[in-house]
Amino acid sequence: MFATFLIGLREGLEASLVVGILVAYLVQTGNRARLAPVWGGIGLAVALSLGFGALLQFTSAQLSFRAQEAFGGFASLLAVAFVTWMVFWMRRTARSLKSELHGRLDTALTLGPLALALTAFVAVGREGLETALFLWSAVSSTGQTVSPVVGALLGLATAVALGYLLYRRAVHLNLKTFFTWTGAGLVVVAAGVLSYGVHDLQEAAILPGLNTLAFDVSGAVPPSSWYGTLLKGVFNFSPRTSVLEAIAWVCYVVPVLYLFFRPAPASAPTRTPGERVAA
């Protein structure tokens, strides 16, 4: 539940910030009358994301056991790739996101309502599709239905409330710190999803080593116990973990967290023409 809450909170706040930037810019530039196409594009993006999540669930339910495992495994790998890209993209472009969206809106305002709707649809739809895929993979990996979905809904509701308060300037949030630590949390969650994806592919006989275990602590950590359920929900921890699952987890989380927390390289100072000649 906590893992899906974190996904919903992080991804939902990103989408809420995008919506807030779009709406605030139109209001501040005297284009309040142009808000209808923007809200229409946002609504279509939300509908597309919900439809995509439903399609994933429907497709999975129609497959045989082995095909379900293969589908879930490859979907998990794709979700991990998307969320990793998103975490680093947000870290790199957070400062320029506002000006980038403003530039797109300026262009869309000159082209008409359809361009405004398309701008909002693309900006929010990208976040929505990534969220739907990652949430579906995370929920599937827990083996539960109710609590992960409730966690995701609570996270999304909290994100929408925070986004509205930020838009109204009723609260102040250090977004850099927020996205840094939630990004690190998502990396850990993604590592669990990756490990689960590897397990699915082993169940589908696409990858070997299903019964070659790195450890088996099911006696000390029963999956049905409260702490086993907690570890499964937060870290996607499996008491019976194969060697390949463990290798995938470590080989993902260690380098990704290192690159994520590594300081950005300082840009080289610009030399004057005289200094270049002297050099």
C-alpha atoms as a printed R data frame, in Angstrom:
    type eleno elety resid chain resno       x       y       z
1   ATOM     1    CA   MET     A     1   0.000   0.000   0.000
2   ATOM     2    CA   PHE     A     2   2.824   2.406   0.860
3   ATOM     3    CA   ALA     A     3   4.599   1.747  -2.432
4   ATOM     4    CA   THR     A     4   1.511   2.517  -4.513
5   ATOM     5    CA   PHE     A     5   0.764   5.543  -2.292
6   ATOM     6    CA   LEU     A     6   4.262   6.846  -3.076
7   ATOM     7    CA   ILE     A     7   3.763   6.254  -6.801
8   ATOM     8    CA   GLY     A     8   0.397   8.013  -6.780
9   ATOM     9    CA   LEU     A     9   1.754  10.917  -4.727
10  ATOM    10    CA   ARG     A    10   4.872  11.475  -6.794
11  ATOM    11    CA   GLU     A    11   3.336  11.006 -10.227
12  ATOM    12    CA   GLY     A    12   0.123  12.784  -9.284
13  ATOM    13    CA   LEU     A    13   1.966  15.831  -7.992
14  ATOM    14    CA   GLU     A    14   3.984  16.054 -11.193
15  ATOM    15    CA   ALA     A    15   0.763  16.060 -13.219
16  ATOM    16    CA   SER     A    16  -0.840  18.545 -10.794
17  ATOM    17    CA   LEU     A    17   2.113  20.906 -11.147
18  ATOM    18    CA   VAL     A    18   1.872  20.714 -14.935
19  ATOM    19    CA   VAL     A    19  -1.851  21.533 -14.773
20  ATOM    20    CA   GLY     A    20  -1.203  24.385 -12.325
21  ATOM    21    CA   ILE     A    21   1.471  25.886 -14.589
22  ATOM    22    CA   LEU     A    22  -0.803  25.734 -17.636
23  ATOM    23    CA   VAL     A    23  -3.824  27.239 -15.867
24  ATOM    24    CA   ALA     A    24  -1.862  29.918 -14.002
25  ATOM    25    CA   TYR     A    25  -0.125  31.109 -17.166
26  ATOM    26    CA   LEU     A    26  -3.386  31.510 -19.076
27  ATOM    27    CA   VAL     A    27  -4.989  33.350 -16.154
28  ATOM    28    CA   GLN     A    28  -2.003  35.649 -15.620
29  ATOM    29    CA   THR     A    29  -1.772  36.538 -19.311
30  ATOM    30    CA   GLY     A    30  -5.444  37.465 -19.545
31  ATOM    31    CA   ASN     A    31  -6.496  34.318 -21.428
32  ATOM    32    CA   ARG     A    32  -8.924  32.930 -18.877
33  ATOM    33    CA   ALA     A    33 -11.480  32.455 -21.681
34  ATOM    34    CA   ARG     A    34  -9.073  29.949 -23.292
35  ATOM    35    CA   LEU     A    35  -9.175  27.578 -20.300
36  ATOM    36    CA   ALA     A    36 -11.956  25.374 -21.722
37  ATOM    37    CA   PRO     A    37  -9.756  23.675 -24.381
38  ATOM    38    CA   VAL     A    38  -7.036  23.138 -21.774
39  ATOM    39    CA   TRP     A    39  -9.441  21.424 -19.370
40  ATOM    40    CA   GLY     A    40 -10.756  19.392 -22.301
41  ATOM    41    CA   GLY     A    41  -7.238  18.191 -23.143
42  ATOM    42    CA   ILE     A    42  -6.596  17.348 -19.489
43  ATOM    43    CA   GLY     A    43  -9.849  15.389 -19.297
44  ATOM    44    CA   LEU     A    44  -8.970  13.395 -22.408
45  ATOM    45    CA   ALA     A    45  -5.503  12.639 -20.989
46  ATOM    46    CA   VAL     A    46  -7.026  11.337 -17.748
47  ATOM    47    CA   ALA     A    47  -9.535   9.219 -19.694
48  ATOM    48    CA   LEU     A    48  -6.737   7.800 -21.863
49  ATOM    49    CA   SER     A    49  -4.682   6.880 -18.787
50  ATOM    50    CA   LEU     A    50  -7.632   5.130 -17.126
51  ATOM    51    CA   GLY     A    51  -8.424   3.325 -20.374
52  ATOM    52    CA   PHE     A    52  -4.808   2.226 -20.724
53  ATOM    53    CA   GLY     A    53  -4.824   0.782 -17.201
54  ATOM    54    CA   ALA     A    54  -8.094  -1.037 -17.900
55  ATOM    55    CA   LEU     A    55  -6.659  -2.398 -21.163
56  ATOM    56    CA   LEU     A    56  -3.622  -3.777 -19.338
57  ATOM    57    CA   GLN     A    57  -5.840  -5.535 -16.812
58  ATOM    58    CA   PHE     A    58  -8.234  -6.876 -19.456
59  ATOM    59    CA   THR     A    59  -5.430  -8.133 -21.695
60  ATOM    60    CA   SER     A    60  -3.708  -9.896 -18.822
61  ATOM    61    CA   ALA     A    61  -6.938 -11.567 -17.690
62  ATOM    62    CA   GLN     A    62  -7.557 -13.096 -21.143
63  ATOM    63    CA   LEU     A    63  -4.206 -14.898 -21.337
64  ATOM    64    CA   SER     A    64  -3.124 -18.350 -20.229
65  ATOM    65    CA   PHE     A    65  -0.990 -18.674 -17.096
66  ATOM    66    CA   ARG     A    66   2.333 -18.764 -18.924
67  ATOM    67    CA   ALA     A    67   1.292 -15.948 -21.258
68  ATOM    68    CA   GLN     A    68   0.122 -13.909 -18.250
69  ATOM    69    CA   GLU     A    69   3.516 -14.342 -16.596
70  ATOM    70    CA   ALA     A    70   5.328 -13.330 -19.782
71  ATOM    71    CA   PHE     A    71   3.037 -10.331 -20.292
72  ATOM    72    CA   GLY     A    72   3.457  -9.233 -16.678
73  ATOM    73    CA   GLY     A    73   7.217  -9.712 -16.799
74  ATOM    74    CA   PHE     A    74   7.769  -7.648 -19.941
75  ATOM    75    CA   ALA     A    75   5.289  -4.991 -18.733
76  ATOM    76    CA   SER     A    76   7.234  -4.738 -15.467
77  ATOM    77    CA   LEU     A    77  10.520  -4.269 -17.324
78  ATOM    78    CA   LEU     A    78   8.931  -1.572 -19.482
79  ATOM    79    CA   ALA     A    79   7.470   0.147 -16.409
80  ATOM    80    CA   VAL     A    80  10.872   0.181 -14.714
81  ATOM    81    CA   ALA     A    81  12.471   1.675 -17.824
82  ATOM    82    CA   PHE     A    82   9.815   4.408 -18.001
83  ATOM    83    CA   VAL     A    83   9.952   5.332 -14.326
84  ATOM    84    CA   THR     A    84  13.764   5.414 -14.356
85  ATOM    85    CA   TRP     A    85  13.717   7.734 -17.352
86  ATOM    86    CA   MET     A    86  11.056   9.889 -15.678
87  ATOM    87    CA   VAL     A    87  12.983  10.222 -12.409
88  ATOM    88    CA   PHE     A    88  16.142  11.389 -14.172
89  ATOM    89    CA   TRP     A    89  14.183  13.559 -16.625
90  ATOM    90    CA   MET     A    90  12.484  15.373 -13.757
91  ATOM    91    CA   ARG     A    91  15.800  15.818 -11.969
92  ATOM    92    CA   ARG     A    92  17.353  17.312 -15.096
93  ATOM    93    CA   THR     A    93  14.518  19.508 -16.375
94  ATOM    94    CA   ALA     A    94  12.665  20.573 -13.207
95  ATOM    95    CA   ARG     A    95  14.097  24.099 -13.365
96  ATOM    96    CA   SER     A    96  13.171  24.645 -17.006
97  ATOM    97    CA   LEU     A    97   9.780  22.877 -16.949
98  ATOM    98    CA   LYS     A    98   7.829  26.077 -16.290
99  ATOM    99    CA   SER     A    99   9.476  28.092 -19.066
100 ATOM   100    CA   GLU     A   100   9.182  25.144 -21.467
101 ATOM   101    CA   LEU     A   101   5.433  24.855 -20.870
102 ATOM   102    CA   HIS     A   102   5.025  28.629 -21.177
103 ATOM   103    CA   GLY     A   103   6.735  28.525 -24.566
104 ATOM   104    CA   ARG     A   104   4.449  25.757 -25.769
105 ATOM   105    CA   LEU     A   105   1.397  27.693 -24.596
106 ATOM   106    CA   ASP     A   106   2.530  30.845 -26.374
107 ATOM   107    CA   THR     A   107   2.738  28.889 -29.622
108 ATOM   108    CA   ALA     A   108  -0.596  27.155 -29.003
109 ATOM   109    CA   LEU     A   109  -2.358  30.467 -28.295
110 ATOM   110    CA   THR     A   110  -1.490  31.673 -31.781
111 ATOM   111    CA   LEU     A   111  -2.748  28.443 -33.396
112 ATOM   112    CA   GLY     A   112  -6.158  28.196 -31.725
113 ATOM   113    CA   PRO     A   113  -8.191  26.086 -29.263
114 ATOM   114    CA   LEU     A   114  -7.255  22.723 -30.762
115 ATOM   115    CA   ALA     A   115  -3.558  23.436 -30.258
116 ATOM   116    CA   LEU     A   116  -4.232  24.433 -26.640
117 ATOM   117    CA   ALA     A   117  -6.125  21.197 -26.023
118 ATOM   118    CA   LEU     A   118  -3.332  19.182 -27.665
119 ATOM   119    CA   THR     A   119  -0.671  20.906 -25.556
120 ATOM   120    CA   ALA     A   120  -2.516  20.060 -22.337
121 ATOM   121    CA   PHE     A   121  -3.279  16.526 -23.553
122 ATOM   122    CA   VAL     A   122   0.368  15.741 -24.350
123 ATOM   123    CA   ALA     A   123   1.735  17.332 -21.175
124 ATOM   124    CA   VAL     A   124  -0.642  15.481 -18.843
125 ATOM   125    CA   GLY     A   125  -1.076  12.327 -20.936
126 ATOM   126    CA   ARG     A   126   2.616  11.472 -20.790
127 ATOM   127    CA   GLU     A   127   2.510  11.529 -16.994
128 ATOM   128    CA   GLY     A   128  -0.766   9.602 -16.946
129 ATOM   129    CA   LEU     A   129   0.360   6.746 -19.190
130 ATOM   130    CA   GLU     A   130   3.587   6.277 -17.234
131 ATOM   131    CA   THR     A   131   1.631   6.302 -13.972
132 ATOM   132    CA   ALA     A   132  -0.928   3.767 -15.249
133 ATOM   133    CA   LEU     A   133   1.775   1.345 -16.425
134 ATOM   134    CA   PHE     A   134   3.885   1.606 -13.272
135 ATOM   135    CA   LEU     A   135   0.877   1.367 -10.946
136 ATOM   136    CA   TRP     A   136  -0.432  -1.684 -12.799
137 ATOM   137    CA   SER     A   137   2.958  -3.386 -12.529
138 ATOM   138    CA   ALA     A   138   3.319  -2.448  -8.851
139 ATOM   139    CA   VAL     A   139  -0.190  -3.650  -7.982
140 ATOM   140    CA   SER     A   140   0.342  -6.908  -9.905
141 ATOM   141    CA   SER     A   141   3.615  -7.546  -8.084
142 ATOM   142    CA   THR     A   142   1.958  -7.416  -4.646
143 ATOM   143    CA   GLY     A   143  -0.487 -10.208  -5.438
144 ATOM   144    CA   GLN     A   144  -3.231  -8.160  -3.762
145 ATOM   145    CA   THR     A   145  -5.991  -5.971  -5.141
146 ATOM   146    CA   VAL     A   146  -7.704  -3.763  -2.559
147 ATOM   147    CA   SER     A   147  -4.950  -2.235  -0.418
148 ATOM   148    CA   PRO     A   148  -2.560  -1.315  -3.291
149 ATOM   149    CA   VAL     A   149  -5.400   0.350  -5.209
150 ATOM   150    CA   VAL     A   150  -6.506   2.221  -2.072
151 ATOM   151    CA   GLY     A   151  -2.914   3.357  -1.534
152 ATOM   152    CA   ALA     A   152  -2.668   4.621  -5.109
153 ATOM   153    CA   LEU     A   153  -5.979   6.495  -4.839
154 ATOM   154    CA   LEU     A   154  -4.931   8.090  -1.547
155 ATOM   155    CA   GLY     A   155  -1.625   9.133  -3.099
156 ATOM   156    CA   LEU     A   156  -3.346  10.659  -6.128
157 ATOM   157    CA   ALA     A   157  -5.904  12.462  -3.928
158 ATOM   158    CA   THR     A   158  -3.122  13.869  -1.743
159 ATOM   159    CA   ALA     A   159  -1.229  14.990  -4.854
160 ATOM   160    CA   VAL     A   160  -4.279  16.781  -6.269
161 ATOM   161    CA   ALA     A   161  -4.893  18.528  -2.926
162 ATOM   162    CA   LEU     A   162  -1.233  19.577  -2.681
163 ATOM   163    CA   GLY     A   163  -1.251  20.768  -6.282
164 ATOM   164    CA   TYR     A   164  -4.313  22.920  -5.639
165 ATOM   165    CA   LEU     A   165  -2.827  24.404  -2.456
166 ATOM   166    CA   LEU     A   166   0.424  25.147  -4.268
167 ATOM   167    CA   TYR     A   167  -1.528  26.825  -7.071
168 ATOM   168    CA   ARG     A   168  -3.362  28.939  -4.499
169 ATOM   169    CA   ARG     A   169  -0.053  29.526  -2.703
170 ATOM   170    CA   ALA     A   170  -1.677  28.300   0.494
171 ATOM   171    CA   VAL     A   171   1.312  26.030   1.197
172 ATOM   172    CA   HIS     A   172   5.004  26.205   0.375
173 ATOM   173    CA   LEU     A   173   6.804  22.998  -0.511
174 ATOM   174    CA   ASN     A   174  10.491  22.533  -1.243
175 ATOM   175    CA   LEU     A   175   9.948  20.761  -4.556
176 ATOM   176    CA   LYS     A   176  13.629  19.965  -5.059
177 ATOM   177    CA   THR     A   177  13.798  18.089  -1.738
178 ATOM   178    CA   PHE     A   178  10.416  16.457  -2.343
179 ATOM   179    CA   PHE     A   179  11.296  15.147  -5.788
180 ATOM   180    CA   THR     A   180  14.764  14.056  -4.659
181 ATOM   181    CA   TRP     A   181  13.569  11.832  -1.839
182 ATOM   182    CA   THR     A   182  10.420  10.567  -3.534
183 ATOM   183    CA   GLY     A   183  12.558   9.857  -6.603
184 ATOM   184    CA   ALA     A   184  14.927   7.775  -4.469
185 ATOM   185    CA   GLY     A   185  11.928   5.957  -3.013
186 ATOM   186    CA   LEU     A   186  10.607   5.238  -6.495
187 ATOM   187    CA   VAL     A   187  13.984   3.783  -7.479
188 ATOM   188    CA   VAL     A   188  13.709   1.289  -4.604
189 ATOM   189    CA   VAL     A   189  10.109   0.482  -5.576
190 ATOM   190    CA   ALA     A   190  11.194   0.071  -9.209
191 ATOM   191    CA   ALA     A   191  13.919  -2.348  -8.132
192 ATOM   192    CA   GLY     A   192  11.238  -4.506  -6.506
193 ATOM   193    CA   VAL     A   193   9.095  -4.338  -9.639
194 ATOM   194    CA   LEU     A   194  12.131  -5.328 -11.715
195 ATOM   195    CA   SER     A   195  12.789  -8.304  -9.440
196 ATOM   196    CA   TYR     A   196   9.146  -9.321  -9.733
197 ATOM   197    CA   GLY     A   197   9.333  -8.986 -13.516
198 ATOM   198    CA   VAL     A   198  12.327 -11.306 -13.588
199 ATOM   199    CA   HIS     A   199  10.372 -13.798 -11.457
200 ATOM   200    CA   ASP     A   200   7.434 -13.623 -13.890
201 ATOM   201    CA   LEU     A   201   9.738 -14.317 -16.827
202 ATOM   202    CA   GLN     A   202  11.180 -17.279 -14.923
203 ATOM   203    CA   GLU     A   203   7.626 -18.552 -14.296
204 ATOM   204    CA   ALA     A   204   7.018 -18.244 -18.045
205 ATOM   205    CA   ALA     A   205  10.190 -20.293 -18.712
206 ATOM   206    CA   ILE     A   206  11.710 -17.385 -20.643
207 ATOM   207    CA   LEU     A   207  14.496 -16.939 -18.080
208 ATOM   208    CA   PRO     A   208  16.195 -19.838 -16.250
209 ATOM   209    CA   GLY     A   209  16.892 -20.388 -12.574
210 ATOM   210    CA   LEU     A   210  13.421 -20.299 -11.002
211 ATOM   211    CA   ASN     A   211  14.353 -22.871  -8.375
212 ATOM   212    CA   THR     A   212  17.943 -21.713  -7.889
213 ATOM   213    CA   LEU     A   213  17.437 -19.662  -4.735
214 ATOM   214    CA   ALA     A   214  19.655 -16.932  -3.344
215 ATOM   215    CA   PHE     A   215  17.869 -17.316   0.008
216 ATOM   216    CA   ASP     A   216  14.708 -18.749   1.523
217 ATOM   217    CA   VAL     A   217  13.545 -17.047   4.733
218 ATOM   218    CA   SER     A   218   9.892 -18.014   4.437
219 ATOM   219    CA   GLY     A   219  10.140 -19.728   7.818
220 ATOM   220    CA   ALA     A   220  11.259 -16.536   9.549
221 ATOM   221    CA   VAL     A   221   9.205 -14.167   7.365
222 ATOM   222    CA   PRO     A   222   5.929 -15.915   6.478
223 ATOM   223    CA   PRO     A   223   4.284 -14.189   3.494
224 ATOM   224    CA   SER     A   224   0.960 -14.137   5.363
225 ATOM   225    CA   SER     A   225   2.385 -12.374   8.450
226 ATOM   226    CA   TRP     A   226   1.890  -8.639   8.959
227 ATOM   227    CA   TYR     A   227   5.604  -7.945   8.573
228 ATOM   228    CA   GLY     A   228   5.818 -10.182   5.504
229 ATOM   229    CA   THR     A   229   2.891  -8.292   3.984
230 ATOM   230    CA   LEU     A   230   4.537  -4.971   4.917
231 ATOM   231    CA   LEU     A   231   7.853  -5.928   3.316
232 ATOM   232    CA   LYS     A   232   6.038  -7.181   0.219
233 ATOM   233    CA   GLY     A   233   3.958  -4.011  -0.072
234 ATOM   234    CA   VAL     A   234   6.814  -1.549   0.477
235 ATOM   235    CA   PHE     A   235   9.864  -3.264  -1.050
236 ATOM   236    CA   ASN     A   236   8.230  -6.110  -3.007
237 ATOM   237    CA   PHE     A   237  10.334  -8.414  -0.846
238 ATOM   238    CA   SER     A   238   9.900 -12.127  -1.513
239 ATOM   239    CA   PRO     A   239  10.982 -14.617   1.206
240 ATOM   240    CA   ARG     A   240  11.947 -17.025  -1.574
241 ATOM   241    CA   THR     A   241  14.182 -15.099  -3.949
242 ATOM   242    CA   SER     A   242  16.042 -16.661  -6.835
243 ATOM   243    CA   VAL     A   243  19.642 -15.821  -7.620
244 ATOM   244    CA   LEU     A   244  18.633 -14.027 -10.827
245 ATOM   245    CA   GLU     A   245  16.034 -11.898  -8.984
246 ATOM   246    CA   ALA     A   246  18.600 -10.874  -6.376
247 ATOM   247    CA   ILE     A   247  21.189 -10.030  -9.026
248 ATOM   248    CA   ALA     A   248  18.658  -7.931 -10.944
249 ATOM   249    CA   TRP     A   249  17.662  -6.021  -7.773
250 ATOM   250    CA   VAL     A   250  21.245  -5.226  -6.754
251 ATOM   251    CA   CYS     A   251  22.464  -4.447 -10.277
252 ATOM   252    CA   TYR     A   252  19.615  -1.963 -10.694
253 ATOM   253    CA   VAL     A   253  19.337  -0.192  -7.347
254 ATOM   254    CA   VAL     A   254  23.043   0.360  -6.644
255 ATOM   255    CA   PRO     A   255  24.119   2.122  -9.884
256 ATOM   256    CA   VAL     A   256  20.804   3.966 -10.319
257 ATOM   257    CA   LEU     A   257  20.860   5.415  -6.798
258 ATOM   258    CA   TYR     A   258  24.523   6.327  -7.244
259 ATOM   259    CA   LEU     A   259  23.812   8.189 -10.498
260 ATOM   260    CA   PHE     A   260  20.684   9.771  -9.028
261 ATOM   261    CA   PHE     A   261  22.475  11.254  -6.005
262 ATOM   262    CA   ARG     A   262  25.704  12.085  -7.831
263 ATOM   263    CA   PRO     A   263  26.102  15.864  -8.073
264 ATOM   264    CA   ALA     A   264  25.651  17.311 -11.531
265 ATOM   265    CA   PRO     A   265  29.009  18.172 -13.152
266 ATOM   266    CA   ALA     A   266  29.860  21.850 -12.984
267 ATOM   267    CA   SER     A   267  29.815  23.604 -16.344
268 ATOM   268    CA   ALA     A   268  33.152  24.866 -17.591
269 ATOM   269    CA   PRO     A   269  33.617  28.654 -17.307
270 ATOM   270    CA   THR     A   270  33.313  30.584 -20.554
271 ATOM   271    CA   ARG     A   271  36.594  32.136 -21.687
272 ATOM   272    CA   THR     A   272  36.905  35.547 -23.244
273 ATOM   273    CA   PRO     A   273  38.527  35.795 -26.694
274 ATOM   274    CA   GLY     A   274  41.718  37.179 -25.086
275 ATOM   275    CA   GLU     A   275  41.940  34.265 -22.687
276 ATOM   276    CA   ARG     A   276  41.466  31.754 -25.537
277 ATOM   277    CA   VAL     A   277  44.275  33.400 -27.528
278 ATOM   278    CA   ALA     A   278  46.563  33.343 -24.507
279 ATOM   279    CA   ALA     A   279  45.778  29.708 -23.930
